Amino acid sequence: MIKVHGIVNCDTVRKARAWLDQRGVDYEFVDFRKVPPSRAALARWCGALGWEALVNRRGTTWRKLDAADQARVVDAPSAIEVLLAHPSAIKRPVVEAGATVVVGFDPVDWEGRFSSRR
């Protein structure tokens, strides 16, 4: 089963979910605001993608953080601490499909990864 983690009102998450829906791909949506990711999930995602890929430095949540909080994100453990406290600072969507973890929405990449999972 594919799990799509994100925020309901995120434009990129909406596009990703619409893409999956249009292709009849079964997935479970997990809203960060209702079910924040655990430390273990964040550690798994950091291990698969690298912590830099998970931190959404262009988003509103990141920009609203104190400069000191931003500056202390220098490695996976420090990124995990900030992302636990501010799940909206995670780049979206995070998709888990078995052992595969993907962040962001790229229709070309997704066509090869997910279109056959009906």
GIZI-V350859 format. One record per backbone hydrogen bond with DSSP energy under -1.0 kcal/mol. NH is the residue of the N-H (numbers start at 1). CO is the residue of the C=O. Records with the same first field share a line. If there is no record, write none. Layout:
# GIZI-V350859
NH = CO + CO
This chain:
# GIZI-V350859
3 = 96
4 = 28
5 = 94
6 = 30
10 = 7
14 = 10
15 = 11
16 = 12
17 = 13
18 = 14
19 = 15
20 = 16
21 = 17
22 = 18
23 = 19
24 = 21
25 = 20
28 = 2
30 = 4
32 = 6
35 = 31
42 = 38
43 = 39
44 = 40
45 = 41
46 = 42
47 = 43
48 = 44
49 = 45
50 = 46
55 = 51
56 = 89
57 = 55
59 = 56
63 = 59
64 = 60
65 = 62
70 = 66
71 = 67
72 = 68
73 = 70
74 = 72
79 = 75
80 = 76
81 = 77
82 = 78
83 = 79
84 = 80
85 = 81
86 = 82
89 = 86
90 = 87
91 = 54
94 = 5
95 = 102
96 = 3
97 = 100
100 = 97
102 = 95
104 = 93
110 = 106
111 = 107
113 = 109
114 = 110
117 = 114
118 = 116
